[in-house]
Amino acid sequence: MIPVRGFEGKTVAVFGLARTGLTAAHALVAGGASVAVWDERPAARAQAQAEGLNVVDLSAADWSGFAALMLSPGVPLTHPKPHWTVERAREAGVEILGDIELFARTVNAAPEHKRPKVIAVTGTNGKSTTTALIGHICAAAGRDTRVGGNIGFGVLGLEDMHGGAVYVLEMSSYQLDLTSSLKPDVAILLNLSPDHLDRHGGMEGYVTAKRRILLNQGKGDTAVIGVDDPWGQRICTEITAANRRTIVPISASKAMGRGVYALQGLLYDATGERAVEVADLLQARSLPGRHNWQNAAAAYAAARGIGLSAEEAGEGLMSFPGLAHRMETVGQIGRVRFVNDSKATNADAARQALSSYPKVFWIAGGQPKSGGIDDLVDLFPRVEKAYLIGEAAQAFARTLEGHAPTVQCGTIEVAAERALADAAATGEDAVVLLSPACASFDQFADFEARGEAFRAAVAALAQPKVKGARA
């Protein structure tokens, strides 16, 4: 755990007692603060009380006694409307921050020789894979590496810092909205496409939140920016004009005179006098597809940004084992391969998976997001048949009508069984792909739970059927 500095002897209100909130509360106490924690869920309050935290009804509390409000990232800050705790804090003049901000202040308060290296990663898609990939590269090169934030452990639950440590942090737009002091040694903005617009009041608000990852960088820091979308291009141009840091553009679609880019699976480093090939990503089994080439370019640039050699970065890319729920092969039955891409919670993420296979038996659906799958129409010819689940099933069927046959399945278990039957009937190598293009919350707690349900369904289908067996 990282004890939070800067609130010694003060009381901090903590709202939202899932993983982030509970971890932050304990880290604040470890650093010498008092906390008043609250959640509207009785079970969460009971858990906090069992862990020895001070549970206080914040709706009835005197906010003049709080030094800050630590807000969990899932709680609305501005849109669709501010949460009542946000309104109470603003009325009382209490600053509002998140766990990444608590981490940043603790890093900034440490003597310079004790400050760790910090690599921060954001973007609409690819954050988790890139974060895990950087962590793998750094650890393989012998660095004391801790990976967390919006992936795995909450940042304050990671091992305490020292000058030789490297923290690789995935950051969501919600977390960035609550962060103002972070100064990463390497900041990565992978890509930008419409997502979470209801929480940011539109695309400009979303881009502004993501851009906060670059807010405090200066001389000696590195900004790695994807330039394969117009928002990334604009941001790269604007901060290049400011000329305060090392800027490394990355691309998975075009050669560049400066930066790191991948063409047809070959990764090039063009940050020196000439472009040098550094890795053949076609040989990296856990990094298939153009979207993973962008992730690899970002990870390579980040590793170089904290002083790893080109050889160390390249070797780490090739040995990466992959990440659960991101185009993860979870089983093979006969000639049918099952790929778990449950992390694809929007159409743009599903595009990355669909683009990686010439033909798929596609399991899609869940809690729909704005725009549905309309933007994927150019990839529908790759869909042999779609097996639709969750709230979006009927709408997705209408979108796919005339492009690909569909089956209403309701659940992942039914979808996996029917997809296997159809794929096996072809007598050829086939891929059954779970890439939902939807949030999971209509049927599951999160995308991980959805992916595990798919894994379990595939395992059940792989079990031999015993004739005459009794129930």
N, C-alpha and C positions, 0 to 999 in steps of 0.2 A: 504493500500500500504506500501511496505517496501522501505524507501529511501535508495538508494545505497550509501555506503561510499567508500572513497578512490579515488574519481575523482573530488573532489571539486575544482572549478576554472579551470578545464580542459575540453576539447572538445572530445566527443566520437562519432565516426561514428556508425550509426545503419543501417544495411541493412536487409530488409525483414520486412514488416509492417503488418503482420497478428497479431494474439493475442499476441504472445510472444514478437515480436519486439515493438509493440505499448506500451505494459505494461512496458517493459524494458526502453524505452525512457522516459516515464513519471517518472519512479522510479529514473532514473539518474538525471533528472531535479530536482526532489524533494530532492535529496541528495546534490545538489549544483553544478552539472555538467552542461555543455552546450552540446547540441546534434546536429548532422547533420544527418537527416534521409533520406532514399531513398528506393524506391521500383520501379521495372520496370513496375508495373501496375499503370496506371493513377488513377484508382479509389482508390487504396490504398494511393497514394500520396495525393489525395484530402481529404481523411478521416483524414490523419495525419495533414494536414494543418488546417482543420476545428477544430481539437483538440488543436491547438495552437503550434504545433511542428515546428521546423525549417527544412524545406524541402530543401535539397541541392543535386544537381546532383553529386553524388560521382564519376562518370566517368570523370568529368571535375574538380574535387576538388584538392586542394593542400594537399596531405596526410601528409606532414611533420607537420601539425598543429594538428593532431589527437593523442590522448593518447592511444586509443584502437579502435578496430572494434568489435562491438557487432553484432554477426552474428546469424540470426535466424537458428534454427536447421535443417530446411528443405533445406538449401542452401549447396551444396557440398563443403566440406572442402578439401578432397584429391582425391576422386574417384567419377565418372569415370575420372574427371579431376577437379582441383581446380577452383572454381568460380572466375570471374575476380576481384571481390573485395578482395578475398583472395590473389591473385597475387599482387594486388596493395599494400595491407597491408604489405606483406612480402618484397616487394621492398623498402618500406619506413621504415622498421623496426618497424612496428606498431603491437602490440600484438593482437591476435585474441581470443575472448572469447565468452561465451554464458551467458544466463540469470542465469543458475544455478551457474556459477562461480561468477557472480556479487553478488548473494545471499551468497555464501560461504565466500567471502571476507568481506561482511558486518557482517556476524556472527563472523568471526575471529577477526574483529576490535572492537567488543563490549567487554566491561568489562566482566569478567568471570561470575559474578553473574547475568548478563543480557542475557547470551547466552541461547537460547532455546535448547531442545532436538531435534535432527534431525534423522529421520528414512528414509533411502533412499532405494528404491526398483527398481531392474531391473531384466532382464531375457527375454527370447524370448517370452514366453507365461505366462499369469497369472498375469502380472504386475498390471493391473488396478483393478482386483478383490482383489488382496492381499493388494494393497494400500488402497482401500476403506474399506476393512475388518479391517485393523489395525486402520484406522481412527475411525471406528465404535466402536471397542473395547476400544480405549483410551477415546473417548468421553463418552461412557457408564460408564466408571470408574471414570468420573468426571474431566478428564484432559482437559485443554484448547487446543483443537486440531484443526489444520489447514491442509487441504488436497489439494494438487495441484501438479504442475510440468507438466508432460505430460498428466495429467488428470484434468478435470475441469478448475480451474484458473491457469494461469501462476504463478510461484512461487512468483514473485515480486508484483503480484496483491493481495497476501494474506495480512491479517491484520498484522500490524507491530509487531515485536517480543518483548518478555519479558522473564525473566528467568524461568517462570513456563509453558511456551507454549511448545507444541509438534508439529513439522512440519513433516508430512508424505508425502514424495515426490516420485512420479513415475518418473523414468528417462529412456529415450530411449538411444540407442547407439549413436544417433546423438548428443544428449545433453551431453553425457559423453565424446565424442570426444572434446568438447569445455570446459571441466571442469578439473581443475588441483589442486584446493585448498580445495575442499570439504572434511570434516572430519566427517562423520556421526557417531553418537553414536551407531546406528545399521545400518549396510549395508546388504542388502539382494540380493543375486544372486540366483534366483529361478531355472533356467534351461537354457540350451543353445542348440540350433539346428540351422541349416542354415537359415539365413534371412538377407535381406538387403545387400547381398554380393557385389552387384554392387557399393554400397556406401563405402565399407570398403576394397575392393580389394581382397576379399576372406575370408574364414572362420577364419584364424588366425588374420586378421585385425579386424574382428567382435568380436572375443573373447577378443582381446586386449582392444577394446573400452569398452566392458562390464566390464572387470576386473578393469577398472579405478575407479569403485565405492569403491574398497577396498584400493585404493592407499595410503591414508594418515592415515589410522587407526592405533592405537597403544594401549598401556596399558589402560584398562578401557573401551575400545570399544568392540562391539560384531559384529562378522561376521556370518551371517546365509547363508549357502550354500547348495543348492540342489545337491544331489549326485546320482541322478537316471540317469544321462547321463555321458559319459566319460569325457567331458570337465569339468563339475562340480567336478567330482571325482579328476581330476588332480589338479585343482585349490585348492581344499580343502586340498589335501596332501601337496602341495607346501607351502601354508600359515601356515599350522599346523607346518611344519618344522621351519618356522620363529619364531613361538611361541611369538608373540607380542600382542595378543589380545585374547578375549574369542571367541572360534569357536564353532558354533552349526551346525553340519550337519543335514539336514532334508531329509526325504524320504517318499514316498507314496507307496513303494513297498516292503520294507524289514525292519525287526527288526534290531536295531543297539545297540551296547553296550554303545554308547554315542550319544546324540542328541535328536531330536524330530521326531517321525515317526508315520505313520498311517498304520494299517493293517486291512483290511476288514472293514474299516470305523471307527475303534476305534483309537483314538489319544492317543499316549503315550509320556510322558516326561521322557527321560532317561538321563537327565543332572545331576541327583544326584546319590546316591549310588545304586538305583535300578529303573527300569522302573515303572512308575505310570500311570494308565489310567486317562486321564483328560477330555475326551469328547467322546460322541458317535455321530460321524458325520452323521451317517445314520438317525438321528433324526433332523439334520439341513437341512431344506427344501431348503435353498438357496445355499447349498454347495454340489450338487450332483456330483458323479464321482471322480475317482482317482486324476484327475488334481486339483480339488478343495480341496482334502485332502492335497495335497502338499501346496496349498495356505494357508490352515488352519494351517498346521504345521509351516510355515514361520511366519504367523501372531502371533501365540501363542508365538513363540520364540522371536519375536520382542517385544511383550508386556512385556514379562518377562525381556528382556534386558534393558528396561527403568524403571524397578522396580515395575510393576504391579504384583499382586499375581496370583497364578495359578487359583484361583477361579474367579477372575475378568476376566482373559483372557478366561477361559472356558465359562463363562456366556456370554461374548461378542460374541464368535463364534456362540453360539446357537441362539442368537437374531438378527443376521445379516440379513437384508432384501433382500440382493442381489443387483446386479448392472444391469443397463439397457444394453441391447445388448450382454450380456454374459449369454447364456443359460437361457434367460428370457421368461417365459410363458406370451404371449401377448394376448391370447384368447383361448376360447374353444367353438367349434360349434358341438353340439351333443356329440359324443364320440371322436371327433378329437381335439387334443391339438396342438396349434401352438407355437413353440419355436423359439425365436429370438436370434441367435448367430452370429449376423453380425460382431462382433469383430474378428471372426475367419478369419483373412486375409491371412492365409497360411495353408498348408496341416497339419502341426503339430498341429495347433490350432483346425482345423476341426476334427482331430483324437480324441481329447478330448471329443467333443460333440458326435460324432458317437459311441464312446466306451461306452457312458452312456445309450444307448437305444438298446434293442435287435432288433427292426425293425423300420425303419424310411422311410418316404416319403421325400426325400432329395432335397432341393433347393440349387444349387451350381452354381458357375461361377462368372465372373467379369473380372477384369484385372489380367491376370495370372502372377504367380511368377515362378521362376526357379524350374523345376521338376514337376510342375503341381500337379496332385493328384496320381502320380505313387506309392508313398509310402503308400497309403491308401488301396492297393489292398486286404490286409487281412481283411479289414472291409467291403468290397463290399457285402458279403453275408447278411449283415444287411440292405442293401438298397433295399426296395421293388420296388422303381422306382425313378429315378433322373430327376429333372425338371431343365433344364439348361438355364442360362441367360448370357448375356454379351459377351465380346470378347472371353472368354475361352470355350464357349459352344461347338463348334465343336471339339476342342481338348479333352475336357472332355468326350464327347460322344465316341470318338475313344478309350480312355483309359477304359471306362466302358463296351465297347462292349464284349459280351460273359459273363459278370458278372451280369449286372443288366439292365433292360429296361430303356431307356431314352426318354425324350420328349424335343424338342427344343421349348423354351417358349419366349425367348427374354427379357421379362420384369418380374419383381417381381410380378406384379399384375396378369399376365397370369399364372405364375407358381403357385401362391397361389390358384387360382381358380381351376386349373386342379388337383393340389395335393389334395385339399379338396374333389373333386368329387371322386377321386380314393380311398382316405382314408375312406370316408364315406361309399363307396360301400362294404367295407369289413364287415361292421356290427359289428366291434370290436373296442376296444380302440386303438387309433392310434396316432402317432406323426408326424406332418409336421415340419421339421427342416430346418430353414435357417441357414446354416453354410457354407459360400461361398468358403472357401479355396482360396480366391483371394482378391486382393485390390479392392477398390470400384470406382476408379477414372475414369473408362470408362463410368459410368452412374451417379455417385453421387459425391458430394463434399467430402464426407468422410464416414466412416463406420456408424457413427451415423445417417446420412441422409438416408443411405440404410436401416438401422434398422427401422427408423421411417416410411419409405415407406412401409415396410412389415407390421408394426403395422396398418397403415392406410388401407392397402389392406385387412387384416383380419377383421378389424372393418366394412369395406364395405360389406364383404361377410356375416357378422353376421346380417346385416340389413334384416328384412323380405321383401320378394318380394311381392309387391301389384299387384294383377291381374288386368289387364285392366288400369293400370296407364298410363297416357300420359306423354310424354317427355316435 
